Amino acid sequence: MRYHWVGLLTDYGLRDGFVAACHGVLARLAPSVRVIDITHDVPAQDVRHGAAVLAQTVPYLPPAVIVGVVDPGVGTARRGIAIETGDSVLVGPDNGLLSWAADALGGARRVVSLDSARFHLPGRARTFDGRDVFTPVAAHVAEGVDLDELGPPVSDAGWLPAPAVGVSDGRLTAEVLTVDHFGNVQLAARGSDLAAARLGGPLVTIGAAGQVADVIVGATFADVAPGQPICYVDSADHVALAVNRGRADDVLAVRPGDQVVIARP
């Protein structure tokens, strides 16, 4: 099968030439492929953030070969893998980065290790598998190379555990999953969890980082006055906290991994 699209997600940032090098490899090896830059602003080495962003994005992409590179273990014995899932193939390190995206696309049908050096760039560097392994492999897969040619099957790929969520009547406990560019705090809980806890509003109490505040439950930011916090269900169907024209992460003093409690006032 050939793919017309390749997606790229990394923590490389745009100050250096890392992203351009990956684009260049794709242009040389698969010149007809079109590239979607998912993001290159994943916080450095934050595998869980990258996994969350990837999982929330892939359902909206066309069939593609999707490269994810958030790789603190580059150059070590950790494997590179390719996962066949849905109508797409995920390529990246075997550190859990690709796992939630595979689940979002219906689960892994086939996983292989990227052992065959003939699909890597010659003179592979120890610290840049994004350029030398994952992107060239993605280019070859996009051009029709079957996953079985890339390396042996894998039955023990690393899968990130689901983030913590606790639901009871009148109380919802959830881990902060991501904080976006606007300072909106996305929780691991889903909209259905908020409903199951019977916390549909109009007011809830938010407990986070030793602070407690009463917050309106709404549908969008303008449901509260500028500078006021709101609890809502975001575009990825996650419970989230925002401040209209402000930053909820600053107001609540939370970061990914922290626990937030939502309860009846």
C-alpha positions in Angstrom: 0.0 0.0 0.0 1.2 3.5 -0.8 0.5 6.6 1.3 0.2 10.2 0.0 0.7 11.7 3.5 3.3 11.6 6.2 2.7 13.2 9.6 5.5 14.5 11.8 5.4 15.1 15.6 8.6 15.9 17.5 10.0 17.8 20.4 12.7 19.3 18.2 11.4 22.8 18.2 12.1 25.2 15.3 15.2 27.0 16.4 17.5 24.4 14.9 17.6 22.5 11.6 16.3 19.1 12.9 12.8 19.4 11.4 14.2 20.7 8.1 16.5 17.7 7.9 13.6 15.3 8.3 11.6 17.2 5.7 14.6 16.9 3.4 14.9 13.1 3.9 11.2 12.7 3.0 11.6 15.0 -0.1 14.6 12.9 -1.3 13.2 9.5 -0.7 9.4 10.0 -1.3 9.2 13.3 -3.3 5.5 12.9 -4.1 4.5 12.6 -0.4 2.8 15.6 1.3 3.8 16.3 4.9 1.6 17.4 7.8 3.5 18.9 10.7 1.4 17.9 13.7 3.7 19.8 16.1 7.3 20.2 16.9 6.7 22.0 20.2 6.2 18.9 22.5 8.0 19.8 25.7 11.5 18.4 25.5 11.5 14.7 26.3 7.9 14.7 27.5 6.7 11.4 26.1 3.3 11.5 27.8 2.5 14.9 26.4 3.6 13.8 22.9 1.5 10.6 23.2 -1.6 12.7 24.3 -1.3 15.2 21.4 -0.7 12.4 18.9 -3.7 10.4 20.1 -6.0 13.4 20.0 -4.8 14.4 16.4 -4.5 11.1 14.5 -8.3 10.5 14.2 -8.5 13.7 12.0 -5.7 12.9 9.7 -6.0 11.1 6.3 -4.5 7.6 6.0 -0.8 8.3 6.5 2.6 7.2 7.8 2.9 9.1 11.1 6.3 9.7 12.6 6.6 10.5 16.3 9.9 11.4 17.8 10.1 12.2 21.5 13.0 10.0 22.4 15.0 10.5 25.6 16.5 7.0 25.0 18.0 7.7 21.5 21.2 5.8 21.0 20.4 3.2 23.6 19.2 -0.3 23.2 15.5 0.9 23.0 13.9 -0.3 19.7 12.5 1.6 16.9 9.1 0.2 15.9 6.4 0.6 13.3 2.7 -0.1 14.2 0.0 -0.9 11.7 -3.3 0.6 13.0 -6.5 1.8 11.4 -5.6 3.0 7.9 -2.2 4.3 9.0 1.2 3.3 10.2 2.9 4.8 13.2 6.7 5.0 13.3 8.9 5.9 16.2 10.7 4.8 19.4 9.4 1.9 21.5 8.9 4.1 24.6 5.1 4.3 24.6 4.9 7.5 22.5 2.8 5.8 19.8 0.6 3.7 22.1 -2.3 6.0 22.7 -2.5 6.9 19.1 -2.6 3.3 18.1 -5.5 2.8 20.6 -7.3 5.9 19.2 -7.1 4.3 15.7 -8.6 1.0 16.8 -5.5 -0.8 18.2 -2.4 -2.3 16.9 -2.8 -5.0 14.2 0.9 -5.5 13.5 4.1 -4.2 15.2 7.6 -4.7 13.8 11.1 -3.7 15.0 13.0 -1.4 12.6 16.0 -3.7 12.4 16.7 -3.7 8.6 19.4 -1.1 8.0 18.7 -1.0 4.3 15.8 1.3 5.1 17.9 3.6 7.2 20.2 6.4 6.1 23.9 5.3 5.7 26.2 6.5 8.4 23.5 6.5 11.0 24.3 8.9 13.9 23.7 7.8 17.5 21.7 10.8 18.5 19.4 11.6 15.5 17.2 8.6 14.8 14.4 10.9 13.7 16.5 11.8 10.6 18.4 8.6 10.1 15.9 5.9 11.0 12.3 6.9 11.6 11.9 9.4 8.7 13.6 7.2 6.0 11.5 4.2 7.2 8.4 6.3 6.9 9.4 7.4 3.4 9.9 3.8 2.3 6.6 2.7 3.8 4.9 5.5 2.1 6.4 4.3 -1.2 4.9 0.8 -0.7 7.4 -1.2 1.4 5.6 -3.7 3.6 6.2 -3.7 7.3 7.4 -7.3 7.3 10.5 -6.0 5.3 11.4 -3.6 8.1 12.3 -6.2 10.7 10.9 -9.0 12.9 7.5 -8.9 14.6 7.2 -7.4 18.1 4.8 -8.8 20.7 5.9 -6.7 23.7 5.9 -3.1 22.5 5.8 -0.5 25.3 2.4 0.8 26.1 1.9 3.8 28.4 -0.5 3.2 31.3 -3.8 5.1 31.2 -3.6 8.3 33.3 -5.4 8.3 36.6 -9.1 9.1 36.8 -11.5 8.4 39.7 -15.2 8.8 39.5 -17.8 8.8 42.3 -21.1 10.5 42.9 -20.4 14.2 43.3 -16.6 13.8 42.9 -14.1 13.4 40.0 -10.4 13.1 40.5 -8.2 13.3 37.4 -4.6 13.8 36.4 -3.6 16.9 34.5 -2.9 15.5 31.0 -1.6 18.5 29.0 -1.4 22.3 29.3 -1.8 23.9 25.9 -0.4 27.1 24.3 -3.2 29.1 25.9 -2.7 27.8 29.4 -5.8 25.7 29.3 -5.5 22.7 31.6 -6.7 19.4 30.0 -7.5 16.6 32.4 -7.4 12.9 31.8 -11.2 12.6 32.5 -13.7 12.6 29.7 -17.0 14.4 29.3 -18.7 11.1 30.2 -16.8 11.0 33.5 -18.1 14.5 34.4 -21.6 13.3 33.6 -21.2 10.1 35.6 -20.1 12.0 38.6 -23.2 14.2 38.2 -21.1 17.4 38.0 -22.9 19.1 35.1 -23.1 22.4 37.0 -23.9 25.1 37.2 -21.1 25.3 39.8 -18.3 23.0 40.9 -15.5 23.2 43.4 -12.0 22.7 42.0 -9.2 21.5 44.2 -5.7 21.7 42.9 -2.2 22.4 44.3 -3.6 23.1 47.7 -6.1 25.7 46.4 -9.9 25.4 46.3 -12.2 27.6 44.1 -15.8 27.6 43.0 -15.9 27.4 39.2 -18.7 27.7 36.7 -19.4 24.8 34.4 -19.9 26.0 30.9 -19.5 25.3 27.2 -17.1 27.9 26.0 -14.7 30.6 27.4 -17.1 33.5 27.0 -19.6 31.8 29.4 -17.6 33.6 32.1 -16.3 37.1 32.5 -12.7 37.9 31.4 -10.3 36.7 34.1 -12.8 34.2 35.5 -12.2 30.4 35.5 -14.4 27.9 33.7 -14.8 24.1 33.7 -15.8 22.7 30.3 -15.5 19.7 27.9 -12.8 20.5 25.3 -12.6 19.7 21.6 -11.0 16.3 22.4 -13.8 15.4 24.8 -11.6 15.9 27.8 -12.7 17.8 30.9 -10.6 21.0 30.9 -10.1 24.2 33.0 -9.6 27.6 31.4 -9.5 31.2 32.4 -11.3 33.6 29.9 -8.5 35.7 28.4 -6.1 34.3 30.9 -4.0 31.2 31.8 -5.6 28.5 34.0 -2.2 26.8 34.6 -1.0 30.0 36.3 -4.2 30.6 38.2 -4.4 27.0 39.5 -0.6 26.5 39.8 -0.8 23.1 38.2 1.3 21.2 35.7 1.0 17.8 33.9 0.9 14.9 36.3 -0.8 16.9 39.1 -4.1 15.7 40.5 -7.2 17.9 40.3 -10.4 17.2 42.3 -13.8 18.4 41.0 -16.6 18.2 43.4 -20.0 19.6 44.2 -19.8 23.0 46.0 
